[in-house]
């Protein structure tokens, strides 16, 4: 989690919320501007409308602006229209905006083209979530649409379903009465959808734990100077199978460095965390990020921690969670070495789970790259942009199983992308261990941060075809010196339609030799490395590839339903010029066939390459060649 406080948003919000008490202003005195998603028709939050003299207004979570400016009513007023990941058409002079007649009691509707794949739904935390809706006399879907728990803004969230309720814990939190707020974890609960909770498309009704002053109280104050932050939140059983809500806590110095870490355990009677264990200062592995449970190939259930890539795990019980010596990290380094690299016979990196060594970090990876031990594209901390084939440095995210995709899906932020920390990416893998390779950007920001995305798998809809996630929207770390009123330092919810054809990402294709020839499958085989990547579903510019039952050879198919995978027919049309042609190689005089995207013939014998490729496929990370 990250920390910051800003006086400006609090002052602005306090002044503007004062207007809500002016009941003498009827809703008919306001001019309503409603901004909607042109695709879904839903109101778009966080749209900036700026007048020629630089007055700025921001749509609330219904996509509404209530406009009532002295001297500017009943006039033609031009508004520049801007929003992260959305676009308004240009006029003949190149301005993205619109001229509106500001007649009190009327409404103008503006339609925005969504550039993001994910759709912005509403602000989750903070004050004035439905401010403009209330000024216009309109309803709001949540019970506390203006101010809940006296919370002005909160840093990154962690959640867990515990004792039948969804428990929410945040980082540093602002309040109305003073720039310094709660630095020791505020806390709220909500009911689950279908069990009394709101449909997640509409919002979340929080019940905050508050102090005598009405402000969200501290749920995890640990002794020592500086803030207390928590993550690694998970419910695990003890030896008697009793479930406990656990989390890692850290104590933070002013330089945002950790000087103490350990484990806290939720006290049901006091409704706050109690200290359970302290970890040694030099402990190499610990719980961090957003956990998920998974039964691994060894038959044991583990907690995996997606503090970025899911490279850390521990057995899924209370005793193991409390013992840092039992944690494992997935690495390609030889045991006992810092630079010795393990590789499979095919040249790919060989990763396994090891105890007693720290999770690989960016400095270590960069050193291995500079020493030419690995290529930059092989880094376990990077994904690959499916559009360009270039590496994407991951920052923080969450991973959960998705029933519809039948894969683990990742929503993760990027460091040093088109913004410092404002880009969100989607990826998927057959196993938590990966390979996590090709990804697509689903949310973008212009010089603004949107970090620590958290999926909400318990909100999934339509057979898990619709995924919900939120992240922290803040100007911190972005270089932007103009925090967005109301929205800054708050959580914003998005939904992602997993049937969107742009999320038809390449998956590994495995080859298994057999007596009747090789068989190919997108199903992971633990004893086989992938041969290449291809799309699991048909798409524009793809061709179905299947197996001829009589010859065992790969062929183009007329029916996509019979395909083993789908290859691209024209990489240029897809805009993915780094794709490589997949050819059939036949061993002269023996009839043996293999399939490769390389131009170099296979070893051991004389081989002949097919004149035409079956299609174009996405190469393995170590073999990507992308022009800068």
WOSUL-V974518 format. One record per run of one state. SS is the DSSP state (hx for helix, st for strand, lp for the rest). FROM is the first residue (numbers start at 0). TO is the last residue. Records with the same first field share a line. If there is no record, write none. Layout:
SS=FROM-TO + FROM-TO
This chain:
lp=0-5 + 21-25 + 29-29 + 37-41 + 43-46 + 51-54 + 58-62 + 67-74 + 83-84 + 87-88 + 90-94 + 101-105 + 114-117 + 123-129 + 135-151 + 154-155 + 162-163 + 170-171 + 174-180 + 182-185 + 190-191 + 193-195 + 197-205 + 208-208 + 210-214 + 216-226 + 237-241 + 252-256 + 267-270 + 278-288 + 295-299 + 306-310 + 315-316 + 321-322 + 326-326 + 331-331 + 333-339 + 341-341 + 343-347 + 349-350 + 355-360 + 370-374 + 378-380 + 385-389 + 402-405 + 414-421 + 429-436 + 443-447 + 455-455 + 459-459 + 461-464 + 474-488 + 497-499 + 503-504 + 512-517 + 521-528 + 535-540 + 547-552 + 556-558 + 562-563 + 568-569 + 574-578 + 587-591 + 596-605 + 609-613 + 618-619 + 623-627
hx=6-20 + 26-28 + 130-134 + 317-320 + 323-325 + 361-369 + 375-377 + 456-458 + 500-502 + 559-561 + 570-573 + 620-622
st=30-36 + 42-42 + 47-50 + 55-57 + 63-66 + 75-82 + 85-86 + 89-89 + 95-100 + 106-113 + 118-122 + 152-153 + 156-161 + 164-169 + 172-173 + 181-181 + 186-189 + 192-192 + 196-196 + 206-207 + 209-209 + 215-215 + 227-236 + 242-251 + 257-266 + 271-277 + 289-294 + 300-305 + 311-314 + 327-330 + 332-332 + 340-340 + 342-342 + 348-348 + 351-354 + 381-384 + 390-401 + 406-413 + 422-428 + 437-442 + 448-454 + 460-460 + 465-473 + 489-496 + 505-511 + 518-520 + 529-534 + 541-546 + 553-555 + 564-567 + 579-586 + 592-595 + 606-608 + 614-617
